[in-house]
Amino acid sequence: MATSTVENYIKQIYALQFEQGEGGNVAMGDLAASLGVTPGTATSMVKSLAKSGHLDYVPRVGVKLSESGERLALHVLRRHRLVELFLVETLGMEWHEIHEEAETLEHAISDRVLERIDVLLGNPEVDPHGDSIPSATGSMAKRDLTPLDQCEQGQNVTISRIEDQEEGFLQYLESNKLTPGKDITVTRRDGQAGIVSVQFSDGNQCSMGFPAARKIQVELCG
């Protein structure tokens, strides 16, 4: 069984690969910075993971998960996201306070308990932040999402995923009801001022700058 450190490295490499698009190598500097460790520490761990077959490492180029490494990453993500949803739906915790708890529990929970949680929650497809939950077989649904700042005025969209899960940002979204599942209409997009304004179905409105809107991913309504 992989240690928590190994799982954290594998999960982070997967996240960085996802951010930059499929097929690319993750730079060692980016990996070290994202994990809060020195480049030397990251390189030592990556070399070990390469020997175990979890990834491919090329000096001065970077790292890329192997097939087995990707399977492990998806399994860890499944645990993390199901635990997050369990903490919100069953234990009543707020979505801005669950990440650190899930970071700890994802390494301790057994597969047997995880599957019971999955059934209890009704085999969900997304977590509280709108991130897709990998299936038990290691697949994850592809979704066509668009950052809110790129939407045109007059478009009707549904908030589907929050890219930034920092506690303060999530509290800001919660206070303005900008949460996954909400249907909104883009009433204004001012490229010069860098402002997006949206309206909810109840008539309430909210405005935000492009940097905040860029972190809110939406699905276009049909």
Residue pairs with C-beta under 8 A, 6 or more apart in sequence:
2 10
2 72
4 107
5 45
6 45
6 49
6 54
7 72
7 76
7 106
7 107
8 35
9 31
9 35
9 42
9 45
9 46
9 49
10 49
10 54
10 55
10 65
10 69
10 72
10 73
10 76
11 73
11 76
11 77
11 80
12 31
12 34
12 35
13 26
13 31
13 55
13 63
13 64
13 65
13 69
13 73
14 65
14 69
14 70
14 73
14 74
14 77
15 34
16 26
16 30
16 31
16 34
17 24
17 26
17 64
17 65
20 26
24 64
25 58
25 61
25 62
25 63
25 64
26 62
26 63
26 64
27 62
28 39
28 42
28 43
28 46
28 62
28 63
29 39
31 42
31 46
31 62
31 63
32 38
32 39
32 41
32 42
35 42
46 55
46 57
46 63
47 57
49 55
49 57
49 69
50 56
50 57
50 63
53 66
53 68
53 69
54 65
54 66
54 68
54 69
54 72
55 63
55 64
55 65
55 66
55 69
56 63
56 64
56 65
56 66
57 63
65 73
71 138
74 134
74 138
74 139
74 140
75 134
75 138
76 106
77 131
77 133
77 134
77 140
78 114
78 133
78 134
78 135
78 136
79 105
79 106
79 109
79 114
80 102
80 103
80 106
81 102
81 126
81 127
81 131
81 132
81 133
81 134
82 114
82 117
82 118
82 121
82 124
82 127
82 133
83 101
83 102
83 105
83 106
83 109
83 117
84 95
84 98
84 99
84 102
84 127
84 128
84 129
85 121
85 124
85 127
85 128
85 133
86 117
86 120
86 121
87 93
87 98
87 101
87 102
88 94
88 95
88 98
88 128
89 121
90 120
90 121
93 101
94 174
95 128
95 129
95 170
95 174
95 179
96 167
96 170
96 171
96 174
97 167
98 128
99 165
99 167
109 117
115 136
118 124
118 136
124 133
125 132
125 133
125 141
126 132
126 133
126 160
126 161
126 180
127 133
128 180
129 161
129 162
129 165
129 170
129 180
130 159
130 160
130 161
130 162
130 180
130 217
131 161
132 140
132 141
132 143
133 140
134 140
143 160
143 161
143 219
144 219
145 160
145 161
145 217
145 218
145 219
146 157
146 217
146 218
146 219
146 220
147 163
147 213
147 214
147 215
147 216
147 217
147 218
148 157
148 159
148 186
148 196
148 198
148 213
148 214
148 216
148 217
148 218
149 189
149 196
149 210
149 213
149 214
151 157
151 186
151 189
151 196
151 218
151 220
152 186
152 189
153 186
153 187
153 188
153 189
154 185
154 186
154 187
155 185
155 186
155 220
155 221
156 183
156 184
156 185
156 220
156 221
157 183
157 184
157 185
157 186
157 218
157 219
157 220
157 221
158 181
158 182
158 183
158 184
158 218
158 219
158 221
159 178
159 179
159 180
159 181
159 182
159 183
159 184
159 216
159 217
159 218
160 180
160 217
160 218
160 219
161 180
161 216
161 217
162 169
162 170
162 173
162 179
162 180
162 215
162 216
162 217
163 214
163 215
163 216
163 217
164 215
169 212
169 215
172 212
173 179
173 216
176 206
176 208
177 200
177 204
177 206
178 184
178 198
178 206
178 216
182 200
183 200
183 201
183 221
184 198
184 199
184 200
184 218
185 198
185 199
186 196
186 197
186 198
187 197
187 198
187 199
187 205
188 195
188 196
188 197
188 207
189 195
189 196
189 197
190 196
194 209
194 210
194 211
195 207
195 208
195 209
195 210
196 207
196 208
196 209
196 210
196 213
197 205
197 206
197 207
198 205
198 206
198 207
199 205
200 206
